[in-house]
């Protein structure tokens, strides 16, 4: 197979191979129940990945998404249980706070010239601490019965979180490929200086992409809260690794400016199927983490090779 063919179809081939391997290895894998379970499991990852592609396309990264998922989980739970707010109001406030986190990230990146990696590494640590402070390190439960529908409900046979994920992918596709905003995001990642000289407000777009990433991550945290029916300050541990892996595995260049949302969907599916298959095969969680790390290294390494070849 030629280099161009691998670059174009490699992610789809990997997905098909994984499906074949796990279908042969486990008779449970190809059941309708398990396939819908995989889709439900990846829905939160997919929602955050749509936000992350906006950030990475500009040449940035957001490592705070895992901690933010935990914070959104805890805040929404406390607002409903301790403050007695109705679910819709609690969700709205939580999403607003999530947006503020994105603004804070963008402020330090834009105004203080701190690299995105360092900025979001710092906010990741701060937010993780806040999650434990607000929750006291304890689980929070006792939500209104109707709140369960968001994470556990169905429309027909399709889980509601899966529907939300695909709707967000559709909106993300429209923004990236049918608006000037999307073209500017690609422009910043491709050549930030040239984009600035063309009169584009770089800082404004970066504020928007980091806000979008935090908003969608907050939504993912709320859906996770509804699915588990308990607020947990540690729920987002390692989540940032999965999101970044899914995006880069989907062909989005870690250097910015290159990648498609359709590839990210494939990346999310690969992470979900890989995790589900390893669970069905009774592979220990520690080994799963090792494999996920190796997948990330392979994806970034392949991206690096592609970038050097294209430059050459």
N, C-alpha and C positions, 0 to 999 in steps of 0.2 A: 504494500500500500504506500502511495506517495506521501510526501510530507504535507502537501496541501490537503489531501484527503483525510489524513490523521487530524489535522488542525480543524477541519470542518465537521467531520463526523465522529471523531474520537470519543466525545462525551456520550453520544447516543450508543455507540458500540459498547462502552463500559457498562452503561445502564442495562442493556440487553443481556450482556454476559452475566452480570450480577443476578438478574432475574432467573436466567437459566440455571445457574449454579445453585441458588437457594431453592428453586422449585424442585430440582433433583434431590437436594440434600434433605429437604423437609416436606412431608406431605401436607403440612398445615399452611405452608407459605402461600400457595395459590388459591386459597379459599377466599370467597367474597368477604367474609368477616375479617380476615387478616389484612386483606388489601385495603379495606376501608379503615382499619385500625392504623395502618401505615400512613394513610392520607391524613387522618386526624392527628397523628403524632407529629407529622412534619408541618402542619398548618401554621403553628406559631413560628417555627423556623423560617418558613416561606415568607410570612408577613414581615419579619425583621430583615430578611435577605433583600426584599424589595427596597427597604430604606438604605441598607448597606451598599447596594450597587450605586445609588446616587452619590454616596460619599466616596467610594473607591474610584468611581469614574472621574472625579475631580482630582485624583491623586492623593486623597486622604484615607483615613481609617478611623473607625470608632470602636475602641476596645471597652467602652463603658456599657455596651448593650446588655451584657450579662447581669451586671450589678443593677442597671436600670430596670430590667425585668423583675428582679427581686424587690426593688423599691416600689414599683408600680403595684406589684402583688400585695405588699404590706400596706401601702397607703390606701388602696381601694378597700381592702379588708377592714382596716381600722375605721374608715369613714362610714361603712355600712354597719359595723358591729358596735363600735364605741360611740360614734356620733349619731347613729340612727338615721343616716341619710338614705333616701331611696336609691336603688342601684344606678339609675340613669344619671342622677346628679353626682354620685360618687365616681362613676366612670368619667364624666366630663371633667371633674376637678383633677382626677388622676392624669388624664390626657394633657390637661393644661400644664401640670407640673412636669410631665415628661417633655413637653415642648420647651419649657424653661431650661431643662438640663441641656437640650440641644443648643439653645442660645448661649448658655455658659461655655459649652465646648467651643462653639464658633467664635465667641468673644476672645478667648485666650489664643486661638489660632490666628484670628484676623488682626486683633489689636495689639497683642503681646508678642506676636511672631513666634509662638511656641509650636514646634512641630506637632501635627495631629497625634502621632504615636505617643509622645510624652504627655500631651494634654489629656488625652482620653485614658491613658494609664493612670494619671493622677486622679481624674474624676471617677474612674472605676473604683479606686481604693476608697475615696471619700464616700461615694454612694453606697458601697458595700457596708461601710461602717454605719451609715445612717439607717440602713435597713435593719441592722441588729439593734441600734439604739431605739428606734421607733417601736420595734416589736418586742424588745426585751429578750430577744433570742428565742421567743416562744411562738408556737403556731397560733393562728387566729382563725376561729370558725364561728358559725352561727349566722349564716347569711340568709336573706329572704329566699324562699323556695324558687321563685321565678328566675333568680340570677343564674341558676344551674343551666338554664336553656342555652345560654351563650356558649358554653364550653361542652355541654353534654347533649344538647338537643339535636334534632334532625329535621330536615325538610324532605319529606319522602324517606328515601333510604340514605340520603347524603347528609353527613354531619354538618352542622352549621359552621364550625370553624373552617371546614374545607371550602365551603361556599364563600366565606369572607376572604380566605386566602386567594382564591381565583379571581374574585372581584378586585382585590388590591393589585394583583398582577395585571389585570386588564387596565386599570387606571394608570399604573406605572408605565405600561407599554404606550398608552396614549400620550402621557407627559413626555416620555423620552423621545418618541419618534414622530409625534404630530404637533409639537409646540416648539417655539423658539427657545423656551427655557431648557428643554431637553438638549437642543443643539448646543446651547451655551455650556451645559454641563460637560458634554463631550469635548467642546473647545477648550475648556479650562484644563482638563486632563491631558489633552493632546499637546497644547502649547499655551501655558498660562500667560506668558508675557505678550504673545501675539494677540490673545483674546483681550487682554487689558488695553493694548494699544488701539484695538478696534472700537474702544469706547464702552465695553461691557463692564458693569459694576461687579467685579469679582467677589468682593466682600459680601455683597447682598446675596449672591447665589450660594456662597458657602454657608451663610446663616440659614438659608432655606433648606439646603441639603442636610445639614446636621439636625435642624428642627424636624425634618421629615423622618429621618432615621430614628430619632428619639420618640417621636409620636407613634410610629408603627411598632417600635419595641414596647412602648407603654401599652399599646393595644394588645400585643402578644402576651404581655404579663397579666393583663386583665382576663384574657381568654384562658390562660393557664390557671388562674385563680378559680375561675368558674368550673374548669374541668376537674381540678383536684378538690374543690370545695373547702380549701383551707389555705390561709395565707402563711407563706414560709419565707423567711429571710434568706435562705440558702438555695432557693429554687433555681436561680440563674447561674449557679457555679459552673464555669466552663462553657457557658452558652455562647460567649463571644467567639470561642474557637470554632464551634460548629457553624456559626453564621459566616465568618470569614472564609472557612473552608468551602462551604457551599457556593459562595460567590466566586471565589478564585477557581474552584474546580469547574464551575460553569463557563470558564473561559474569559472572565473579566480580568484584565491586566492589573496587577497590584500597583503598577506604575501610573495607572489612570489612562483615560481616553479611549480604551478599547474594551469591547465586550457587549454582549446582548442579553436582554432580560430572559429570552427563551432558554439560553444556556444556563442561566441561574436556576430556572425551574428544573432543568435536568440535574444540576448540582444538588439541589434540595432533595430531589427524588433519590439520588444515589446515596446521600447521607442517611435518609430515612430507611431505605431498603437495606443498606449495609448494617445499620443498627438493629433493625428488626430481624434480619437474617442471623446475625450473631447471637441475638437473644434466643431465637428458636433452636440454635445449635448449642445452646448452653455455654457459650464462651464467656468467661468471667469479665466483669466490668473493667478490671484493670487492663486486661488485654485489649478490650474495645478502645480504651483511651490511647493505648500505644498505636493501634491500627489507624485511628482517626488522625493522630499526629503525623504518622507516616504518609497518610493521604494528603494532608496539608503540605508537607514538605515536597512531595511529588508534584502537586499542582503548581506550587510556587516555582519549583525548579523548572518545570516544563514551560511556564510562563516566561521565566527569565531567558531560557534558550530561544524561545520564539522572538522575544524582544531584541535580543542580540542579532539573531538571523535577519530580522526585518531591517535593523539599522545597517547591518553589513550589506 
